[in-house]
Amino acid sequence: MRESIAKLQSLLDRDCKIEKTYPSVFGSDAETKIVTVEVRCPEGQIHKIRAYNEEASALREFIRTRGL
């Protein structure tokens, strides 16, 4: 599993929620080189996950296929 996906899955397992994704996962199918995901945890802490190139595409697909 790719590092960014593993980190996102770990945060989701702790009941954290995706707040923002740049660029939007559902708004565009365009190939992107960089994806940034902001995740907010119940205690209020915000985590940013950034993925590049092929990992960015894999992260977008992970989010899209799970309807997150």
C-alpha positions as CSV (number, residue, x, y, z in Angstrom):
1,M,0.0,0.0,0.0
2,R,1.3,3.4,-0.8
3,E,2.4,5.7,2.0
4,S,-0.3,8.4,1.5
5,I,-3.1,5.8,1.3
6,A,-1.8,4.1,4.4
7,K,-1.7,7.4,6.3
8,L,-5.2,8.3,5.2
9,Q,-6.6,4.9,6.1
10,S,-4.9,5.1,9.6
11,L,-6.6,8.5,10.2
12,L,-10.0,7.3,8.9
13,D,-9.7,4.3,11.3
14,R,-9.4,6.9,14.1
15,D,-12.8,8.4,13.1
16,C,-11.1,11.4,11.4
17,K,-13.0,12.9,8.4
18,I,-11.8,14.3,5.1
19,E,-12.4,18.0,5.0
20,K,-10.9,19.1,1.8
21,T,-9.2,17.7,-1.2
22,Y,-7.2,19.8,-3.7
23,P,-8.0,19.4,-6.5
24,S,-11.4,18.1,-6.0
25,V,-11.6,14.3,-6.5
26,F,-15.1,14.3,-7.9
27,G,-15.0,17.6,-9.8
28,S,-12.3,16.6,-12.3
29,D,-10.9,13.4,-13.9
30,A,-7.9,15.3,-15.2
31,E,-4.5,13.8,-14.5
32,T,-2.9,15.7,-11.6
33,K,0.7,15.7,-10.4
34,I,-0.1,16.8,-6.8
35,V,-3.0,16.0,-4.5
36,T,-3.5,17.4,-1.0
37,V,-6.0,16.0,1.4
38,E,-6.9,17.8,4.7
39,V,-8.3,15.5,7.4
40,R,-9.8,16.7,10.7
41,C,-9.8,14.4,13.7
42,P,-12.3,14.4,16.5
43,E,-9.9,16.2,18.9
44,G,-9.7,19.1,16.3
45,Q,-6.3,18.4,14.9
46,I,-5.9,18.8,11.2
47,H,-3.6,16.6,9.2
48,K,-2.4,17.3,5.6
49,I,-1.5,14.4,3.3
50,R,0.2,15.2,0.1
51,A,0.9,12.8,-2.8
52,Y,2.8,13.3,-6.0
53,N,2.6,11.8,-9.5
54,E,1.5,8.1,-9.6
55,E,0.8,8.2,-5.9
56,A,-1.5,11.2,-6.4
57,S,-3.6,9.2,-8.9
58,A,-3.8,6.2,-6.6
59,L,-4.8,8.4,-3.7
60,R,-7.6,10.1,-5.7
61,E,-8.8,6.6,-6.9
62,F,-8.8,5.4,-3.3
63,I,-11.0,8.3,-2.2
64,R,-13.2,8.1,-5.2
65,T,-13.9,4.3,-5.0
66,R,-14.8,4.5,-1.3
67,G,-17.1,7.5,-1.7
68,L,-15.2,9.5,0.9
